[in-house]
């Protein structure tokens, strides 16, 4: 009796996790069948996107003059 209850709870837990992963708004990009090479390429792509976004943000902030705060006049 104890083993069957454990396995039933385990199966429900696994199915619940899979359901949440599939139905989430931002599902993980990694695939269980992904090769190490594909994973490294994905990580490098994310890194390049992050760096370009940071550079664009820095250029946008440097192009705009700083506004004096209300305490400074």
CHARMM internal coordinates of N, CA and C (Angstrom, degrees):
IC EDIT
DIST 1 N 1 CA 1.4623
DIST 1 CA 1 C 1.5296
ANGL 1 N 1 CA 1 C 110.11
DIST 1 C 2 N 1.3288
ANGL 1 CA 1 C 2 N 117.37
DIHE 1 N 1 CA 1 C 2 N -42.10
DIST 2 N 2 CA 1.4506
ANGL 1 C 2 N 2 CA 121.19
DIHE 1 CA 1 C 2 N 2 CA -177.45
DIST 2 CA 2 C 1.5161
ANGL 2 N 2 CA 2 C 112.81
DIHE 1 C 2 N 2 CA 2 C -66.23
DIST 2 C 3 N 1.3399
ANGL 2 CA 2 C 3 N 116.26
DIHE 2 N 2 CA 2 C 3 N -38.70
DIST 3 N 3 CA 1.4621
ANGL 2 C 3 N 3 CA 119.78
DIHE 2 CA 2 C 3 N 3 CA -179.83
DIST 3 CA 3 C 1.5179
ANGL 3 N 3 CA 3 C 111.62
DIHE 2 C 3 N 3 CA 3 C -68.34
DIST 3 C 4 N 1.3186
ANGL 3 CA 3 C 4 N 117.71
DIHE 3 N 3 CA 3 C 4 N -39.32
DIST 4 N 4 CA 1.4578
ANGL 3 C 4 N 4 CA 119.94
DIHE 3 CA 3 C 4 N 4 CA -178.36
DIST 4 CA 4 C 1.5293
ANGL 4 N 4 CA 4 C 110.63
DIHE 3 C 4 N 4 CA 4 C -67.74
DIST 4 C 5 N 1.3190
ANGL 4 CA 4 C 5 N 116.80
DIHE 4 N 4 CA 4 C 5 N -36.57
DIST 5 N 5 CA 1.4622
ANGL 4 C 5 N 5 CA 119.83
DIHE 4 CA 4 C 5 N 5 CA 178.23
DIST 5 CA 5 C 1.5293
ANGL 5 N 5 CA 5 C 110.05
DIHE 4 C 5 N 5 CA 5 C -66.87
DIST 5 C 6 N 1.3175
ANGL 5 CA 5 C 6 N 116.51
DIHE 5 N 5 CA 5 C 6 N -40.62
DIST 6 N 6 CA 1.4669
ANGL 5 C 6 N 6 CA 120.30
DIHE 5 CA 5 C 6 N 6 CA 178.31
DIST 6 CA 6 C 1.5256
ANGL 6 N 6 CA 6 C 110.89
DIHE 5 C 6 N 6 CA 6 C -61.26
DIST 6 C 7 N 1.3328
ANGL 6 CA 6 C 7 N 116.95
DIHE 6 N 6 CA 6 C 7 N -47.33
DIST 7 N 7 CA 1.4545
ANGL 6 C 7 N 7 CA 120.21
DIHE 6 CA 6 C 7 N 7 CA -178.80
DIST 7 CA 7 C 1.5267
ANGL 7 N 7 CA 7 C 112.00
DIHE 6 C 7 N 7 CA 7 C -67.08
DIST 7 C 8 N 1.3165
ANGL 7 CA 7 C 8 N 116.84
DIHE 7 N 7 CA 7 C 8 N -34.18
DIST 8 N 8 CA 1.4670
ANGL 7 C 8 N 8 CA 120.14
DIHE 7 CA 7 C 8 N 8 CA 178.00
DIST 8 CA 8 C 1.5302
ANGL 8 N 8 CA 8 C 109.93
DIHE 7 C 8 N 8 CA 8 C -65.34
DIST 8 C 9 N 1.3186
ANGL 8 CA 8 C 9 N 116.92
DIHE 8 N 8 CA 8 C 9 N -43.98
DIST 9 N 9 CA 1.4661
ANGL 8 C 9 N 9 CA 120.98
DIHE 8 CA 8 C 9 N 9 CA 178.80
DIST 9 CA 9 C 1.5217
ANGL 9 N 9 CA 9 C 109.97
DIHE 8 C 9 N 9 CA 9 C -66.16
DIST 9 C 10 N 1.3183
ANGL 9 CA 9 C 10 N 117.72
DIHE 9 N 9 CA 9 C 10 N -39.85
DIST 10 N 10 CA 1.4611
ANGL 9 C 10 N 10 CA 122.02
DIHE 9 CA 9 C 10 N 10 CA 179.02
DIST 10 CA 10 C 1.5254
ANGL 10 N 10 CA 10 C 111.24
DIHE 9 C 10 N 10 CA 10 C -62.62
DIST 10 C 11 N 1.3153
ANGL 10 CA 10 C 11 N 116.98
DIHE 10 N 10 CA 10 C 11 N -44.40
DIST 11 N 11 CA 1.4715
ANGL 10 C 11 N 11 CA 120.78
DIHE 10 CA 10 C 11 N 11 CA 179.26
DIST 11 CA 11 C 1.5225
ANGL 11 N 11 CA 11 C 110.59
DIHE 10 C 11 N 11 CA 11 C -64.75
DIST 11 C 12 N 1.3098
ANGL 11 CA 11 C 12 N 118.00
DIHE 11 N 11 CA 11 C 12 N -43.43
DIST 12 N 12 CA 1.4640
ANGL 11 C 12 N 12 CA 121.28
DIHE 11 CA 11 C 12 N 12 CA 178.80
DIST 12 CA 12 C 1.5265
ANGL 12 N 12 CA 12 C 110.49
DIHE 11 C 12 N 12 CA 12 C -63.01
DIST 12 C 13 N 1.3142
ANGL 12 CA 12 C 13 N 117.44
DIHE 12 N 12 CA 12 C 13 N -40.43
DIST 13 N 13 CA 1.4626
ANGL 12 C 13 N 13 CA 121.46
DIHE 12 CA 12 C 13 N 13 CA 178.68
DIST 13 CA 13 C 1.5311
ANGL 13 N 13 CA 13 C 111.15
DIHE 12 C 13 N 13 CA 13 C -63.91
DIST 13 C 14 N 1.3060
ANGL 13 CA 13 C 14 N 117.40
DIHE 13 N 13 CA 13 C 14 N -45.72
DIST 14 N 14 CA 1.4634
ANGL 13 C 14 N 14 CA 120.85
DIHE 13 CA 13 C 14 N 14 CA 179.37
DIST 14 CA 14 C 1.5209
ANGL 14 N 14 CA 14 C 110.67
DIHE 13 C 14 N 14 CA 14 C -63.40
DIST 14 C 15 N 1.3103
ANGL 14 CA 14 C 15 N 117.36
DIHE 14 N 14 CA 14 C 15 N -44.77
DIST 15 N 15 CA 1.4659
ANGL 14 C 15 N 15 CA 120.42
DIHE 14 CA 14 C 15 N 15 CA 178.67
DIST 15 CA 15 C 1.5258
ANGL 15 N 15 CA 15 C 111.13
DIHE 14 C 15 N 15 CA 15 C -63.81
DIST 15 C 16 N 1.3010
ANGL 15 CA 15 C 16 N 117.72
DIHE 15 N 15 CA 15 C 16 N -37.01
DIST 16 N 16 CA 1.4649
ANGL 15 C 16 N 16 CA 120.86
DIHE 15 CA 15 C 16 N 16 CA 177.54
DIST 16 CA 16 C 1.5150
ANGL 16 N 16 CA 16 C 111.52
DIHE 15 C 16 N 16 CA 16 C -64.79
DIST 16 C 17 N 1.3139
ANGL 16 CA 16 C 17 N 117.45
DIHE 16 N 16 CA 16 C 17 N -42.94
DIST 17 N 17 CA 1.4664
ANGL 16 C 17 N 17 CA 120.95
DIHE 16 CA 16 C 17 N 17 CA 178.60
DIST 17 CA 17 C 1.5211
ANGL 17 N 17 CA 17 C 110.35
DIHE 16 C 17 N 17 CA 17 C -63.71
DIST 17 C 18 N 1.3292
ANGL 17 CA 17 C 18 N 117.73
DIHE 17 N 17 CA 17 C 18 N -44.25
DIST 18 N 18 CA 1.4667
ANGL 17 C 18 N 18 CA 120.99
DIHE 17 CA 17 C 18 N 18 CA 178.56
DIST 18 CA 18 C 1.5292
ANGL 18 N 18 CA 18 C 111.25
DIHE 17 C 18 N 18 CA 18 C -62.04
DIST 18 C 19 N 1.3316
ANGL 18 CA 18 C 19 N 116.79
DIHE 18 N 18 CA 18 C 19 N -40.63
DIST 19 N 19 CA 1.4647
ANGL 18 C 19 N 19 CA 120.36
DIHE 18 CA 18 C 19 N 19 CA 178.99
DIST 19 CA 19 C 1.5289
ANGL 19 N 19 CA 19 C 111.13
DIHE 18 C 19 N 19 CA 19 C -62.67
DIST 19 C 20 N 1.3103
ANGL 19 CA 19 C 20 N 117.17
DIHE 19 N 19 CA 19 C 20 N -44.37
DIST 20 N 20 CA 1.4623
ANGL 19 C 20 N 20 CA 121.40
DIHE 19 CA 19 C 20 N 20 CA -179.25
DIST 20 CA 20 C 1.5261
ANGL 20 N 20 CA 20 C 110.10
DIHE 19 C 20 N 20 CA 20 C -64.47
DIST 20 C 21 N 1.3216
ANGL 20 CA 20 C 21 N 117.10
DIHE 20 N 20 CA 20 C 21 N -41.21
DIST 21 N 21 CA 1.4645
ANGL 20 C 21 N 21 CA 120.15
DIHE 20 CA 20 C 21 N 21 CA 179.82
DIST 21 CA 21 C 1.5249
ANGL 21 N 21 CA 21 C 111.43
DIHE 20 C 21 N 21 CA 21 C -64.37
DIST 21 C 22 N 1.3084
ANGL 21 CA 21 C 22 N 117.61
DIHE 21 N 21 CA 21 C 22 N -40.41
DIST 22 N 22 CA 1.4671
ANGL 21 C 22 N 22 CA 121.17
DIHE 21 CA 21 C 22 N 22 CA -178.00
DIST 22 CA 22 C 1.5221
ANGL 22 N 22 CA 22 C 112.01
DIHE 21 C 22 N 22 CA 22 C -75.07
DIST 22 C 23 N 1.3139
ANGL 22 CA 22 C 23 N 118.28
DIHE 22 N 22 CA 22 C 23 N -32.02
DIST 23 N 23 CA 1.4589
ANGL 22 C 23 N 23 CA 120.84
DIHE 22 CA 22 C 23 N 23 CA -173.99
DIST 23 CA 23 C 1.5224
ANGL 23 N 23 CA 23 C 113.45
DIHE 22 C 23 N 23 CA 23 C -96.11
DIST 23 C 24 N 1.3188
ANGL 23 CA 23 C 24 N 118.39
DIHE 23 N 23 CA 23 C 24 N -0.72
DIST 24 N 24 CA 1.4602
ANGL 23 C 24 N 24 CA 120.01
DIHE 23 CA 23 C 24 N 24 CA -177.15
DIST 24 CA 24 C 1.5285
ANGL 24 N 24 CA 24 C 110.62
DIHE 23 C 24 N 24 CA 24 C -73.19
DIST 24 C 25 N 1.3390
ANGL 24 CA 24 C 25 N 116.12
DIHE 24 N 24 CA 24 C 25 N 155.84
DIST 25 N 25 CA 1.4548
ANGL 24 C 25 N 25 CA 121.37
DIHE 24 CA 24 C 25 N 25 CA 179.86
DIST 25 CA 25 C 1.5212
ANGL 25 N 25 CA 25 C 111.86
DIHE 24 C 25 N 25 CA 25 C -70.17
DIST 25 C 26 N 1.3121
ANGL 25 CA 25 C 26 N 117.17
DIHE 25 N 25 CA 25 C 26 N -31.52
DIST 26 N 26 CA 1.4548
ANGL 25 C 26 N 26 CA 122.43
DIHE 25 CA 25 C 26 N 26 CA -178.01
DIST 26 CA 26 C 1.5324
ANGL 26 N 26 CA 26 C 108.56
DIHE 25 C 26 N 26 CA 26 C -122.90
DIST 26 C 27 N 1.3399
ANGL 26 CA 26 C 27 N 117.55
DIHE 26 N 26 CA 26 C 27 N 77.86
DIST 27 N 27 CA 1.4548
ANGL 26 C 27 N 27 CA 118.98
DIHE 26 CA 26 C 27 N 27 CA -176.99
DIST 27 CA 27 C 1.5257
ANGL 27 N 27 CA 27 C 111.54
DIHE 26 C 27 N 27 CA 27 C -69.23
DIST 27 C 28 N 1.2990
ANGL 27 CA 27 C 28 N 117.98
DIHE 27 N 27 CA 27 C 28 N 153.21
DIST 28 N 28 CA 1.4593
ANGL 27 C 28 N 28 CA 119.62
DIHE 27 CA 27 C 28 N 28 CA 179.07
DIST 28 CA 28 C 1.5208
ANGL 28 N 28 CA 28 C 110.73
DIHE 27 C 28 N 28 CA 28 C -65.11
DIST 28 C 29 N 1.3376
ANGL 28 CA 28 C 29 N 116.87
DIHE 28 N 28 CA 28 C 29 N 143.36
DIST 29 N 29 CA 1.4538
ANGL 28 C 29 N 29 CA 120.64
DIHE 28 CA 28 C 29 N 29 CA -178.40
DIST 29 CA 29 C 1.5223
ANGL 29 N 29 CA 29 C 112.20
DIHE 28 C 29 N 29 CA 29 C -82.75
DIST 29 C 30 N 1.2999
ANGL 29 CA 29 C 30 N 116.87
DIHE 29 N 29 CA 29 C 30 N -15.28
DIST 30 N 30 CA 1.4507
ANGL 29 C 30 N 30 CA 118.76
DIHE 29 CA 29 C 30 N 30 CA -178.74
DIST 30 CA 30 C 1.5134
ANGL 30 N 30 CA 30 C 110.34
DIHE 29 C 30 N 30 CA 30 C -74.76
DIST 30 C 31 N 1.3056
ANGL 30 CA 30 C 31 N 114.73
DIHE 30 N 30 CA 30 C 31 N 147.39
DIST 31 N 31 CA 1.4506
ANGL 30 C 31 N 31 CA 121.41
DIHE 30 CA 30 C 31 N 31 CA 179.89
DIST 31 CA 31 C 1.5194
ANGL 31 N 31 CA 31 C 107.83
DIHE 30 C 31 N 31 CA 31 C -116.57
DIST 31 C 32 N 1.2971
ANGL 31 CA 31 C 32 N 117.13
DIHE 31 N 31 CA 31 C 32 N 145.24
DIST 32 N 32 CA 1.4586
ANGL 31 C 32 N 32 CA 120.05
DIHE 31 CA 31 C 32 N 32 CA -178.88
DIST 32 CA 32 C 1.5269
ANGL 32 N 32 CA 32 C 110.69
DIHE 31 C 32 N 32 CA 32 C -67.37
DIST 32 C 33 N 1.3130
ANGL 32 CA 32 C 33 N 117.56
DIHE 32 N 32 CA 32 C 33 N -23.67
DIST 33 N 33 CA 1.4581
ANGL 32 C 33 N 33 CA 122.04
DIHE 32 CA 32 C 33 N 33 CA -178.85
DIST 33 CA 33 C 1.5249
ANGL 33 N 33 CA 33 C 111.70
DIHE 32 C 33 N 33 CA 33 C -99.91
DIST 33 C 34 N 1.2925
ANGL 33 CA 33 C 34 N 117.71
DIHE 33 N 33 CA 33 C 34 N 15.83
DIST 34 N 34 CA 1.4589
ANGL 33 C 34 N 34 CA 122.04
DIHE 33 CA 33 C 34 N 34 CA -177.51
DIST 34 CA 34 C 1.5260
ANGL 34 N 34 CA 34 C 109.92
DIHE 33 C 34 N 34 CA 34 C -77.89
DIST 34 C 35 N 1.3349
ANGL 34 CA 34 C 35 N 115.40
DIHE 34 N 34 CA 34 C 35 N 136.98
DIST 35 N 35 CA 1.4601
ANGL 34 C 35 N 35 CA 119.48
DIHE 34 CA 34 C 35 N 35 CA 178.67
DIST 35 CA 35 C 1.5242
ANGL 35 N 35 CA 35 C 109.37
DIHE 34 C 35 N 35 CA 35 C -79.72
DIST 35 C 36 N 1.3249
ANGL 35 CA 35 C 36 N 117.55
DIHE 35 N 35 CA 35 C 36 N 159.99
DIST 36 N 36 CA 1.4669
ANGL 35 C 36 N 36 CA 119.61
DIHE 35 CA 35 C 36 N 36 CA 177.92
DIST 36 CA 36 C 1.5333
ANGL 36 N 36 CA 36 C 112.29
DIHE 35 C 36 N 36 CA 36 C -58.47
DIST 36 C 37 N 1.3186
ANGL 36 CA 36 C 37 N 117.57
DIHE 36 N 36 CA 36 C 37 N -36.62
DIST 37 N 37 CA 1.4613
ANGL 36 C 37 N 37 CA 121.19
DIHE 36 CA 36 C 37 N 37 CA 179.27
DIST 37 CA 37 C 1.5343
ANGL 37 N 37 CA 37 C 110.41
DIHE 36 C 37 N 37 CA 37 C -63.48
DIST 37 C 38 N 1.3278
ANGL 37 CA 37 C 38 N 116.92
DIHE 37 N 37 CA 37 C 38 N -44.40
DIST 38 N 38 CA 1.4632
ANGL 37 C 38 N 38 CA 120.74
DIHE 37 CA 37 C 38 N 38 CA 178.86
DIST 38 CA 38 C 1.5228
ANGL 38 N 38 CA 38 C 110.79
DIHE 37 C 38 N 38 CA 38 C -63.84
DIST 38 C 39 N 1.3336
ANGL 38 CA 38 C 39 N 117.13
DIHE 38 N 38 CA 38 C 39 N -38.33
DIST 39 N 39 CA 1.4602
ANGL 38 C 39 N 39 CA 120.72
DIHE 38 CA 38 C 39 N 39 CA 179.45
DIST 39 CA 39 C 1.5283
ANGL 39 N 39 CA 39 C 110.58
DIHE 38 C 39 N 39 CA 39 C -65.28
DIST 39 C 40 N 1.3330
ANGL 39 CA 39 C 40 N 116.93
DIHE 39 N 39 CA 39 C 40 N -43.88
DIST 40 N 40 CA 1.4660
ANGL 39 C 40 N 40 CA 120.71
DIHE 39 CA 39 C 40 N 40 CA 179.06
DIST 40 CA 40 C 1.5209
ANGL 40 N 40 CA 40 C 110.41
DIHE 39 C 40 N 40 CA 40 C -63.42
DIST 40 C 41 N 1.3303
ANGL 40 CA 40 C 41 N 117.81
DIHE 40 N 40 CA 40 C 41 N -40.08
DIST 41 N 41 CA 1.4647
ANGL 40 C 41 N 41 CA 120.99
DIHE 40 CA 40 C 41 N 41 CA 177.80
DIST 41 CA 41 C 1.5235
ANGL 41 N 41 CA 41 C 110.61
DIHE 40 C 41 N 41 CA 41 C -63.30
DIST 41 C 42 N 1.3312
ANGL 41 CA 41 C 42 N 117.21
DIHE 41 N 41 CA 41 C 42 N -39.90
DIST 42 N 42 CA 1.4601
ANGL 41 C 42 N 42 CA 121.02
DIHE 41 CA 41 C 42 N 42 CA 179.31
DIST 42 CA 42 C 1.5288
ANGL 42 N 42 CA 42 C 110.46
DIHE 41 C 42 N 42 CA 42 C -65.18
DIST 42 C 43 N 1.3350
ANGL 42 CA 42 C 43 N 117.02
DIHE 42 N 42 CA 42 C 43 N -42.01
DIST 43 N 43 CA 1.4642
ANGL 42 C 43 N 43 CA 121.04
DIHE 42 CA 42 C 43 N 43 CA 179.67
DIST 43 CA 43 C 1.5263
ANGL 43 N 43 CA 43 C 110.29
DIHE 42 C 43 N 43 CA 43 C -64.73
DIST 43 C 44 N 1.3279
ANGL 43 CA 43 C 44 N 117.81
DIHE 43 N 43 CA 43 C 44 N -42.73
DIST 44 N 44 CA 1.4648
ANGL 43 C 44 N 44 CA 121.24
DIHE 43 CA 43 C 44 N 44 CA 178.59
DIST 44 CA 44 C 1.5282
ANGL 44 N 44 CA 44 C 111.11
DIHE 43 C 44 N 44 CA 44 C -64.56
DIST 44 C 45 N 1.3174
ANGL 44 CA 44 C 45 N 117.64
DIHE 44 N 44 CA 44 C 45 N -37.66
DIST 45 N 45 CA 1.4652
ANGL 44 C 45 N 45 CA 121.56
DIHE 44 CA 44 C 45 N 45 CA 177.97
DIST 45 CA 45 C 1.5280
ANGL 45 N 45 CA 45 C 110.46
DIHE 44 C 45 N 45 CA 45 C -64.14
DIST 45 C 46 N 1.3319
ANGL 45 CA 45 C 46 N 116.56
DIHE 45 N 45 CA 45 C 46 N -44.87
DIST 46 N 46 CA 1.4717
ANGL 45 C 46 N 46 CA 120.09
DIHE 45 CA 45 C 46 N 46 CA 178.00
DIST 46 CA 46 C 1.5248
ANGL 46 N 46 CA 46 C 111.34
DIHE 45 C 46 N 46 CA 46 C -62.14
DIST 46 C 47 N 1.3215
ANGL 46 CA 46 C 47 N 116.37
DIHE 46 N 46 CA 46 C 47 N -40.43
DIST 47 N 47 CA 1.4586
ANGL 46 C 47 N 47 CA 121.22
DIHE 46 CA 46 C 47 N 47 CA -179.50
DIST 47 CA 47 C 1.5245
ANGL 47 N 47 CA 47 C 110.31
DIHE 46 C 47 N 47 CA 47 C -63.63
DIST 47 C 48 N 1.3460
ANGL 47 CA 47 C 48 N 116.99
DIHE 47 N 47 CA 47 C 48 N -44.50
DIST 48 N 48 CA 1.4606
ANGL 47 C 48 N 48 CA 120.90
DIHE 47 CA 47 C 48 N 48 CA 179.26
DIST 48 CA 48 C 1.5321
ANGL 48 N 48 CA 48 C 110.75
DIHE 47 C 48 N 48 CA 48 C -63.65
DIST 48 C 49 N 1.3271
ANGL 48 CA 48 C 49 N 117.45
DIHE 48 N 48 CA 48 C 49 N -40.24
DIST 49 N 49 CA 1.4657
ANGL 48 C 49 N 49 CA 120.80
DIHE 48 CA 48 C 49 N 49 CA 178.23
DIST 49 CA 49 C 1.5247
ANGL 49 N 49 CA 49 C 110.96
DIHE 48 C 49 N 49 CA 49 C -64.53
DIST 49 C 50 N 1.3284
ANGL 49 CA 49 C 50 N 116.66
DIHE 49 N 49 CA 49 C 50 N -41.62
DIST 50 N 50 CA 1.4609
ANGL 49 C 50 N 50 CA 120.34
DIHE 49 CA 49 C 50 N 50 CA -179.98
DIST 50 CA 50 C 1.5238
ANGL 50 N 50 CA 50 C 111.25
DIHE 49 C 50 N 50 CA 50 C -64.94
DIST 50 C 51 N 1.3282
ANGL 50 CA 50 C 51 N 116.65
DIHE 50 N 50 CA 50 C 51 N -42.45
DIST 51 N 51 CA 1.4612
ANGL 50 C 51 N 51 CA 120.44
DIHE 50 CA 50 C 51 N 51 CA -179.98
DIST 51 CA 51 C 1.5156
ANGL 51 N 51 CA 51 C 110.95
DIHE 50 C 51 N 51 CA 51 C -65.38
DIST 51 C 52 N 1.3266
ANGL 51 CA 51 C 52 N 117.77
DIHE 51 N 51 CA 51 C 52 N -42.37
DIST 52 N 52 CA 1.4653
ANGL 51 C 52 N 52 CA 119.80
DIHE 51 CA 51 C 52 N 52 CA 179.46
DIST 52 CA 52 C 1.5295
ANGL 52 N 52 CA 52 C 111.17
DIHE 51 C 52 N 52 CA 52 C -66.34
DIST 52 C 53 N 1.3308
ANGL 52 CA 52 C 53 N 116.95
DIHE 52 N 52 CA 52 C 53 N -36.14
DIST 53 N 53 CA 1.4612
ANGL 52 C 53 N 53 CA 119.85
DIHE 52 CA 52 C 53 N 53 CA 178.20
DIST 53 CA 53 C 1.5271
ANGL 53 N 53 CA 53 C 110.59
DIHE 52 C 53 N 53 CA 53 C -67.39
DIST 53 C 54 N 1.3352
ANGL 53 CA 53 C 54 N 116.97
DIHE 53 N 53 CA 53 C 54 N -38.85
DIST 54 N 54 CA 1.4657
ANGL 53 C 54 N 54 CA 119.96
DIHE 53 CA 53 C 54 N 54 CA 178.17
DIST 54 CA 54 C 1.5266
ANGL 54 N 54 CA 54 C 111.19
DIHE 53 C 54 N 54 CA 54 C -66.29
DIST 54 C 55 N 1.3363
ANGL 54 CA 54 C 55 N 117.44
DIHE 54 N 54 CA 54 C 55 N -39.65
DIST 55 N 55 CA 1.4647
ANGL 54 C 55 N 55 CA 120.56
DIHE 54 CA 54 C 55 N 55 CA 177.99
DIST 55 CA 55 C 1.5233
ANGL 55 N 55 CA 55 C 111.18
DIHE 54 C 55 N 55 CA 55 C -64.85
DIST 55 C 56 N 1.3207
ANGL 55 CA 55 C 56 N 116.83
DIHE 55 N 55 CA 55 C 56 N -41.59
DIST 56 N 56 CA 1.4630
ANGL 55 C 56 N 56 CA 120.52
DIHE 55 CA 55 C 56 N 56 CA 178.37
DIST 56 CA 56 C 1.5205
ANGL 56 N 56 CA 56 C 110.68
DIHE 55 C 56 N 56 CA 56 C -63.44
DIST 56 C 57 N 1.3217
ANGL 56 CA 56 C 57 N 116.34
DIHE 56 N 56 CA 56 C 57 N -39.61
DIST 57 N 57 CA 1.4609
ANGL 56 C 57 N 57 CA 120.01
DIHE 56 CA 56 C 57 N 57 CA 179.09
DIST 57 CA 57 C 1.5247
ANGL 57 N 57 CA 57 C 110.77
DIHE 56 C 57 N 57 CA 57 C -66.63
DIST 57 C 58 N 1.3210
ANGL 57 CA 57 C 58 N 117.59
DIHE 57 N 57 CA 57 C 58 N -40.04
DIST 58 N 58 CA 1.4544
ANGL 57 C 58 N 58 CA 120.83
DIHE 57 CA 57 C 58 N 58 CA 178.86
DIST 58 CA 58 C 1.5209
ANGL 58 N 58 CA 58 C 110.98
DIHE 57 C 58 N 58 CA 58 C -66.12
DIST 58 C 59 N 1.3321
ANGL 58 CA 58 C 59 N 117.23
DIHE 58 N 58 CA 58 C 59 N -40.75
DIST 59 N 59 CA 1.4597
ANGL 58 C 59 N 59 CA 120.33
DIHE 58 CA 58 C 59 N 59 CA 178.85
DIST 59 CA 59 C 1.5164
ANGL 59 N 59 CA 59 C 110.72
DIHE 58 C 59 N 59 CA 59 C -65.59
DIST 59 C 60 N 1.3250
ANGL 59 CA 59 C 60 N 116.89
DIHE 59 N 59 CA 59 C 60 N -38.54
DIST 60 N 60 CA 1.4604
ANGL 59 C 60 N 60 CA 120.02
DIHE 59 CA 59 C 60 N 60 CA 179.11
DIST 60 CA 60 C 1.5252
ANGL 60 N 60 CA 60 C 110.60
DIHE 59 C 60 N 60 CA 60 C -66.91
DIST 60 C 61 N 1.3108
ANGL 60 CA 60 C 61 N 116.99
DIHE 60 N 60 CA 60 C 61 N -38.22
DIST 61 N 61 CA 1.4647
ANGL 60 C 61 N 61 CA 119.01
DIHE 60 CA 60 C 61 N 61 CA -179.14
DIST 61 CA 61 C 1.5294
ANGL 61 N 61 CA 61 C 110.76
DIHE 60 C 61 N 61 CA 61 C -74.75
DIST 61 C 62 N 1.3090
ANGL 61 CA 61 C 62 N 119.19
DIHE 61 N 61 CA 61 C 62 N -30.48
DIST 62 N 62 CA 1.4658
ANGL 61 C 62 N 62 CA 121.55
DIHE 61 CA 61 C 62 N 62 CA 177.85
DIST 62 CA 62 C 1.5209
ANGL 62 N 62 CA 62 C 111.33
DIHE 61 C 62 N 62 CA 62 C -75.48
DIST 62 C 63 N 1.3104
ANGL 62 CA 62 C 63 N 117.85
DIHE 62 N 62 CA 62 C 63 N -29.81
DIST 63 N 63 CA 1.4592
ANGL 62 C 63 N 63 CA 121.40
DIHE 62 CA 62 C 63 N 63 CA -179.39
DIST 63 CA 63 C 1.5075
ANGL 63 N 63 CA 63 C 113.17
DIHE 62 C 63 N 63 CA 63 C -73.33
DIST 63 C 64 N 1.3212
ANGL 63 CA 63 C 64 N 117.87
DIHE 63 N 63 CA 63 C 64 N -25.40
DIST 64 N 64 CA 1.4548
ANGL 63 C 64 N 64 CA 121.89
DIHE 63 CA 63 C 64 N 64 CA -179.56
DIST 64 CA 64 C 1.5202
ANGL 64 N 64 CA 64 C 109.02
DIHE 63 C 64 N 64 CA 64 C -95.16
DIST 64 C 65 N 1.3379
ANGL 64 CA 64 C 65 N 117.51
DIHE 64 N 64 CA 64 C 65 N 130.73
DIST 65 N 65 CA 1.4605
ANGL 64 C 65 N 65 CA 118.67
DIHE 64 CA 64 C 65 N 65 CA 176.47
DIST 65 CA 65 C 1.5270
ANGL 65 N 65 CA 65 C 109.77
DIHE 64 C 65 N 65 CA 65 C -68.52
DIST 65 C 66 N 1.2964
ANGL 65 CA 65 C 66 N 115.03
DIHE 65 N 65 CA 65 C 66 N 146.48
DIST 66 N 66 CA 1.4577
ANGL 65 C 66 N 66 CA 119.25
DIHE 65 CA 65 C 66 N 66 CA -179.42
DIST 66 CA 66 C 1.5215
ANGL 66 N 66 CA 66 C 109.95
DIHE 65 C 66 N 66 CA 66 C -72.38
DIST 66 C 67 N 1.3073
ANGL 66 CA 66 C 67 N 115.20
DIHE 66 N 66 CA 66 C 67 N 135.85
DIST 67 N 67 CA 1.4643
ANGL 66 C 67 N 67 CA 120.69
DIHE 66 CA 66 C 67 N 67 CA 178.84
DIST 67 CA 67 C 1.5265
ANGL 67 N 67 CA 67 C 107.84
DIHE 66 C 67 N 67 CA 67 C -86.77
DIST 67 C 68 N 1.3199
ANGL 67 CA 67 C 68 N 118.15
DIHE 67 N 67 CA 67 C 68 N 135.88
DIST 68 N 68 CA 1.4669
ANGL 67 C 68 N 68 CA 118.95
DIHE 67 CA 67 C 68 N 68 CA 176.93
DIST 68 CA 68 C 1.5270
ANGL 68 N 68 CA 68 C 109.26
DIHE 67 C 68 N 68 CA 68 C -68.54
DIST 68 C 69 N 1.2894
ANGL 68 CA 68 C 69 N 115.69
DIHE 68 N 68 CA 68 C 69 N 140.15
DIST 69 N 69 CA 1.4587
ANGL 68 C 69 N 69 CA 119.44
DIHE 68 CA 68 C 69 N 69 CA 178.76
DIST 69 CA 69 C 1.5222
ANGL 69 N 69 CA 69 C 108.91
DIHE 68 C 69 N 69 CA 69 C -72.44
DIST 69 C 70 N 1.3058
ANGL 69 CA 69 C 70 N 116.26
DIHE 69 N 69 CA 69 C 70 N 170.03
DIST 70 N 70 CA 1.4507
ANGL 69 C 70 N 70 CA 120.76
DIHE 69 CA 69 C 70 N 70 CA -176.00
DIST 70 CA 70 C 1.5251
ANGL 70 N 70 CA 70 C 111.74
DIHE 69 C 70 N 70 CA 70 C -67.07
DIST 70 C 71 N 1.3101
ANGL 70 CA 70 C 71 N 117.89
DIHE 70 N 70 CA 70 C 71 N -23.90
DIST 71 N 71 CA 1.4550
ANGL 70 C 71 N 71 CA 119.79
DIHE 70 CA 70 C 71 N 71 CA 179.53
DIST 71 CA 71 C 1.5357
ANGL 71 N 71 CA 71 C 111.21
DIHE 70 C 71 N 71 CA 71 C -80.23
DIST 71 C 72 N 1.3312
ANGL 71 CA 71 C 72 N 116.61
DIHE 71 N 71 CA 71 C 72 N -22.17
DIST 72 N 72 CA 1.4537
ANGL 71 C 72 N 72 CA 120.82
DIHE 71 CA 71 C 72 N 72 CA 178.50
DIST 72 CA 72 C 1.5221
ANGL 72 N 72 CA 72 C 108.88
DIHE 71 C 72 N 72 CA 72 C -101.23
DIST 72 C 73 N 1.3484
ANGL 72 CA 72 C 73 N 117.18
DIHE 72 N 72 CA 72 C 73 N 132.20
DIST 73 N 73 CA 1.4694
ANGL 72 C 73 N 73 CA 120.93
DIHE 72 CA 72 C 73 N 73 CA 177.94
DIST 73 CA 73 C 1.4665
ANGL 73 N 73 CA 73 C 110.58
DIHE 72 C 73 N 73 CA 73 C -143.92
END
COOR INIT
IC SEED 1 N 1 CA 1 C
IC BUILD
